[in-house]
Amino acid sequence: MPLLKSRVPFTPQNPYRVVRPKTSKIIFLSCEGSVTEEEYFGLISDIYSGIKSKIQFISIAEDAVFTAPKCRTQEQVRMLSKVRPKHLVERIDQFKAEKDDIYQFEEYPEDEFWILTDVDQNWSSQVIDPQNAKTYKDEWDDAIAACDEKGYHYAVSNPFFEIWLLLHHDQPSEEDKSFAVSDSHSYEKTSHFRTRLSELGAPLKDKKHINSSNYNDEKIKTAVHRAEELHVDKTDMCPRYFATTVYLLLKKIFEMLPEEI
């Protein structure tokens, strides 16, 4: 007699932990950064243990991530380098197609899918797809339109995710704000925000890794408050000024916390 397929999926990391309770909402994150962002939201799961299994990272390159850099194939390197907004949307599409038997997405319409992206050079007029005469900005617009069409959410940091980290520790200065990408200011590569975090006693180790001791519930809620104040037009999900809408994702996470927390 053939074995019946189990209706209780398990995570590959821990086969003894159920992926979801029967009625649990999960937020799936497709992140531009494979280090800082994932470490931060892993930290969120630790601080708010009531939602520890309800934040899941989307990766189509799990084998590549866990392969030593010098041992990675050309295909693995290519996959890890695909981090533009277009690729983050594609990751969600592929993840949903490949993991439906595990997560049973149609049975849980309350689930949310988010891309986390920085503005960086993504609003530039540099041609990135000569065959179709598309610029970075064209590709950005297509990715955002795809999110809107598919019901995916997006958290945008202008200019970088590091400004979200900065808001945990300090109010932004006028100099900080001057690095935002806008109609009058193009993307500018800078170490300014890493320097600011170091001066505030919350440095990024090796330029990317965060230290969990620098973050707690109070600082996270302070960052949410500061980011909400910076986001002047709440209808504009891609602000062309110094702002980060990561706070909207945090508010969604707060909504999932048990009432006693």
Contacts in CASP RR format, 6 or more apart in sequence:
PFRMAT RR
TARGET T0000
AUTHOR 0000-0000-0000
METHOD contacts of the structure
MODEL  1
MPLLKSRVPFTPQNPYRVVRPKTSKIIFLSCEGSVTEEEYFGLISDIYSG
IKSKIQFISIAEDAVFTAPKCRTQEQVRMLSKVRPKHLVERIDQFKAEKD
DIYQFEEYPEDEFWILTDVDQNWSSQVIDPQNAKTYKDEWDDAIAACDEK
GYHYAVSNPFFEIWLLLHHDQPSEEDKSFAVSDSHSYEKTSHFRTRLSEL
GAPLKDKKHINSSNYNDEKIKTAVHRAEELHVDKTDMCPRYFATTVYLLL
KKIFEMLPEEI
8 18 0 8 1.000
9 18 0 8 1.000
9 19 0 8 1.000
9 20 0 8 1.000
9 102 0 8 1.000
9 103 0 8 1.000
9 104 0 8 1.000
10 16 0 8 1.000
10 17 0 8 1.000
10 18 0 8 1.000
10 19 0 8 1.000
11 17 0 8 1.000
11 19 0 8 1.000
17 53 0 8 1.000
18 53 0 8 1.000
19 53 0 8 1.000
19 102 0 8 1.000
19 103 0 8 1.000
20 26 0 8 1.000
20 53 0 8 1.000
20 54 0 8 1.000
20 103 0 8 1.000
20 108 0 8 1.000
24 53 0 8 1.000
24 54 0 8 1.000
24 108 0 8 1.000
25 54 0 8 1.000
25 108 0 8 1.000
25 110 0 8 1.000
25 111 0 8 1.000
25 112 0 8 1.000
25 256 0 8 1.000
26 53 0 8 1.000
26 54 0 8 1.000
26 55 0 8 1.000
26 56 0 8 1.000
26 103 0 8 1.000
26 108 0 8 1.000
26 111 0 8 1.000
26 112 0 8 1.000
27 54 0 8 1.000
27 55 0 8 1.000
27 56 0 8 1.000
27 111 0 8 1.000
27 112 0 8 1.000
27 113 0 8 1.000
27 114 0 8 1.000
27 249 0 8 1.000
27 252 0 8 1.000
27 253 0 8 1.000
27 256 0 8 1.000
28 56 0 8 1.000
28 57 0 8 1.000
28 58 0 8 1.000
28 92 0 8 1.000
28 95 0 8 1.000
28 111 0 8 1.000
28 112 0 8 1.000
28 113 0 8 1.000
28 114 0 8 1.000
29 37 0 8 1.000
29 38 0 8 1.000
29 41 0 8 1.000
29 55 0 8 1.000
29 56 0 8 1.000
29 57 0 8 1.000
29 58 0 8 1.000
29 114 0 8 1.000
29 116 0 8 1.000
30 57 0 8 1.000
30 58 0 8 1.000
30 88 0 8 1.000
30 89 0 8 1.000
30 91 0 8 1.000
30 92 0 8 1.000
30 95 0 8 1.000
30 113 0 8 1.000
30 114 0 8 1.000
30 115 0 8 1.000
30 116 0 8 1.000
31 37 0 8 1.000
31 38 0 8 1.000
31 41 0 8 1.000
31 57 0 8 1.000
31 88 0 8 1.000
31 115 0 8 1.000
31 116 0 8 1.000
32 83 0 8 1.000
32 84 0 8 1.000
32 85 0 8 1.000
32 88 0 8 1.000
32 115 0 8 1.000
32 116 0 8 1.000
32 117 0 8 1.000
32 118 0 8 1.000
32 161 0 8 1.000
33 83 0 8 1.000
33 116 0 8 1.000
33 161 0 8 1.000
34 59 0 8 1.000
34 65 0 8 1.000
34 80 0 8 1.000
34 83 0 8 1.000
35 208 0 8 1.000
35 209 0 8 1.000
36 161 0 8 1.000
36 162 0 8 1.000
36 165 0 8 1.000
36 204 0 8 1.000
36 208 0 8 1.000
36 209 0 8 1.000
36 210 0 8 1.000
37 116 0 8 1.000
37 161 0 8 1.000
38 57 0 8 1.000
39 209 0 8 1.000
39 210 0 8 1.000
40 164 0 8 1.000
40 165 0 8 1.000
40 210 0 8 1.000
40 215 0 8 1.000
41 55 0 8 1.000
41 57 0 8 1.000
42 55 0 8 1.000
43 210 0 8 1.000
43 212 0 8 1.000
43 215 0 8 1.000
44 51 0 8 1.000
44 55 0 8 1.000
44 220 0 8 1.000
44 250 0 8 1.000
44 253 0 8 1.000
45 51 0 8 1.000
45 52 0 8 1.000
45 55 0 8 1.000
46 52 0 8 1.000
46 212 0 8 1.000
47 215 0 8 1.000
47 216 0 8 1.000
47 217 0 8 1.000
47 220 0 8 1.000
48 217 0 8 1.000
48 253 0 8 1.000
48 254 0 8 1.000
48 257 0 8 1.000
48 261 0 8 1.000
50 257 0 8 1.000
50 258 0 8 1.000
50 261 0 8 1.000
51 253 0 8 1.000
51 256 0 8 1.000
51 257 0 8 1.000
54 256 0 8 1.000
55 253 0 8 1.000
58 91 0 8 1.000
58 92 0 8 1.000
58 95 0 8 1.000
58 113 0 8 1.000
59 65 0 8 1.000
59 91 0 8 1.000
59 95 0 8 1.000
60 79 0 8 1.000
60 91 0 8 1.000
60 94 0 8 1.000
60 95 0 8 1.000
60 98 0 8 1.000
61 76 0 8 1.000
61 79 0 8 1.000
61 80 0 8 1.000
63 76 0 8 1.000
64 72 0 8 1.000
64 76 0 8 1.000
64 77 0 8 1.000
64 79 0 8 1.000
64 80 0 8 1.000
65 80 0 8 1.000
67 76 0 8 1.000
72 80 0 8 1.000
82 90 0 8 1.000
84 117 0 8 1.000
84 122 0 8 1.000
84 136 0 8 1.000
84 139 0 8 1.000
84 143 0 8 1.000
85 115 0 8 1.000
85 117 0 8 1.000
85 122 0 8 1.000
85 139 0 8 1.000
85 140 0 8 1.000
85 143 0 8 1.000
85 144 0 8 1.000
85 154 0 8 1.000
86 139 0 8 1.000
86 142 0 8 1.000
86 143 0 8 1.000
88 115 0 8 1.000
88 116 0 8 1.000
88 117 0 8 1.000
88 143 0 8 1.000
89 115 0 8 1.000
89 143 0 8 1.000
89 146 0 8 1.000
89 147 0 8 1.000
89 150 0 8 1.000
89 152 0 8 1.000
92 113 0 8 1.000
92 115 0 8 1.000
92 150 0 8 1.000
92 152 0 8 1.000
93 150 0 8 1.000
96 105 0 8 1.000
96 113 0 8 1.000
100 106 0 8 1.000
103 111 0 8 1.000
105 111 0 8 1.000
112 153 0 8 1.000
112 252 0 8 1.000
113 150 0 8 1.000
113 151 0 8 1.000
113 152 0 8 1.000
113 153 0 8 1.000
114 152 0 8 1.000
114 153 0 8 1.000
114 154 0 8 1.000
114 155 0 8 1.000
114 249 0 8 1.000
115 143 0 8 1.000
115 147 0 8 1.000
115 152 0 8 1.000
115 153 0 8 1.000
115 154 0 8 1.000
115 155 0 8 1.000
116 154 0 8 1.000
116 155 0 8 1.000
116 157 0 8 1.000
116 161 0 8 1.000
116 246 0 8 1.000
116 249 0 8 1.000
117 154 0 8 1.000
117 155 0 8 1.000
117 156 0 8 1.000
117 157 0 8 1.000
118 156 0 8 1.000
118 157 0 8 1.000
118 158 0 8 1.000
118 159 0 8 1.000
118 160 0 8 1.000
118 161 0 8 1.000
119 156 0 8 1.000
119 157 0 8 1.000
119 158 0 8 1.000
119 159 0 8 1.000
119 160 0 8 1.000
119 180 0 8 1.000
119 181 0 8 1.000
119 187 0 8 1.000
119 238 0 8 1.000
120 159 0 8 1.000
120 160 0 8 1.000
120 181 0 8 1.000
120 187 0 8 1.000
121 136 0 8 1.000
121 187 0 8 1.000
122 136 0 8 1.000
122 137 0 8 1.000
122 139 0 8 1.000
122 140 0 8 1.000
123 136 0 8 1.000
123 137 0 8 1.000
123 140 0 8 1.000
123 181 0 8 1.000
123 187 0 8 1.000
123 240 0 8 1.000
124 135 0 8 1.000
124 136 0 8 1.000
124 137 0 8 1.000
124 186 0 8 1.000
124 187 0 8 1.000
125 135 0 8 1.000
125 136 0 8 1.000
125 137 0 8 1.000
126 135 0 8 1.000
126 136 0 8 1.000
127 133 0 8 1.000
127 134 0 8 1.000
127 135 0 8 1.000
128 134 0 8 1.000
128 135 0 8 1.000
128 136 0 8 1.000
128 139 0 8 1.000
129 138 0 8 1.000
129 139 0 8 1.000
134 142 0 8 1.000
144 154 0 8 1.000
144 237 0 8 1.000
144 238 0 8 1.000
146 152 0 8 1.000
147 153 0 8 1.000
147 154 0 8 1.000
153 248 0 8 1.000
153 249 0 8 1.000
153 252 0 8 1.000
154 237 0 8 1.000
154 238 0 8 1.000
154 245 0 8 1.000
155 244 0 8 1.000
155 245 0 8 1.000
155 246 0 8 1.000
155 248 0 8 1.000
155 249 0 8 1.000
156 237 0 8 1.000
156 238 0 8 1.000
156 239 0 8 1.000
156 244 0 8 1.000
156 245 0 8 1.000
157 163 0 8 1.000
157 164 0 8 1.000
157 243 0 8 1.000
157 244 0 8 1.000
157 245 0 8 1.000
157 246 0 8 1.000
158 180 0 8 1.000
158 181 0 8 1.000
158 238 0 8 1.000
158 239 0 8 1.000
158 240 0 8 1.000
158 241 0 8 1.000
158 242 0 8 1.000
158 243 0 8 1.000
158 244 0 8 1.000
159 179 0 8 1.000
159 180 0 8 1.000
159 181 0 8 1.000
159 187 0 8 1.000
159 188 0 8 1.000
159 242 0 8 1.000
160 193 0 8 1.000
161 244 0 8 1.000
161 246 0 8 1.000
162 193 0 8 1.000
162 194 0 8 1.000
162 197 0 8 1.000
162 204 0 8 1.000
163 172 0 8 1.000
163 176 0 8 1.000
163 193 0 8 1.000
163 242 0 8 1.000
163 244 0 8 1.000
164 223 0 8 1.000
164 227 0 8 1.000
164 244 0 8 1.000
164 246 0 8 1.000
164 247 0 8 1.000
165 193 0 8 1.000
165 197 0 8 1.000
165 202 0 8 1.000
165 204 0 8 1.000
165 210 0 8 1.000
166 172 0 8 1.000
166 176 0 8 1.000
166 193 0 8 1.000
166 196 0 8 1.000
166 197 0 8 1.000
166 200 0 8 1.000
167 222 0 8 1.000
167 223 0 8 1.000
167 226 0 8 1.000
167 227 0 8 1.000
167 230 0 8 1.000
167 244 0 8 1.000
168 202 0 8 1.000
168 214 0 8 1.000
168 215 0 8 1.000
168 219 0 8 1.000
168 220 0 8 1.000
168 222 0 8 1.000
168 223 0 8 1.000
169 197 0 8 1.000
169 200 0 8 1.000
169 201 0 8 1.000
169 202 0 8 1.000
169 214 0 8 1.000
169 219 0 8 1.000
170 196 0 8 1.000
170 200 0 8 1.000
171 226 0 8 1.000
172 226 0 8 1.000
172 230 0 8 1.000
172 242 0 8 1.000
175 192 0 8 1.000
176 192 0 8 1.000
176 193 0 8 1.000
176 196 0 8 1.000
176 242 0 8 1.000
177 241 0 8 1.000
177 242 0 8 1.000
178 185 0 8 1.000
179 185 0 8 1.000
179 188 0 8 1.000
179 190 0 8 1.000
179 192 0 8 1.000
179 193 0 8 1.000
179 242 0 8 1.000
180 240 0 8 1.000
180 241 0 8 1.000
180 242 0 8 1.000
180 243 0 8 1.000
181 187 0 8 1.000
181 240 0 8 1.000
182 240 0 8 1.000
182 241 0 8 1.000
183 240 0 8 1.000
194 203 0 8 1.000
194 204 0 8 1.000
194 207 0 8 1.000
197 203 0 8 1.000
197 204 0 8 1.000
198 204 0 8 1.000
201 214 0 8 1.000
202 210 0 8 1.000
202 211 0 8 1.000
202 214 0 8 1.000
202 215 0 8 1.000
203 211 0 8 1.000
204 210 0 8 1.000
205 211 0 8 1.000
220 250 0 8 1.000
223 247 0 8 1.000
223 250 0 8 1.000
224 247 0 8 1.000
224 250 0 8 1.000
224 251 0 8 1.000
227 243 0 8 1.000
227 244 0 8 1.000
227 245 0 8 1.000
227 246 0 8 1.000
227 247 0 8 1.000
228 247 0 8 1.000
230 242 0 8 1.000
230 243 0 8 1.000
230 244 0 8 1.000
231 239 0 8 1.000
231 243 0 8 1.000
231 244 0 8 1.000
231 245 0 8 1.000
231 247 0 8 1.000
232 239 0 8 1.000
232 241 0 8 1.000
232 243 0 8 1.000
233 239 0 8 1.000
237 245 0 8 1.000
239 245 0 8 1.000
END
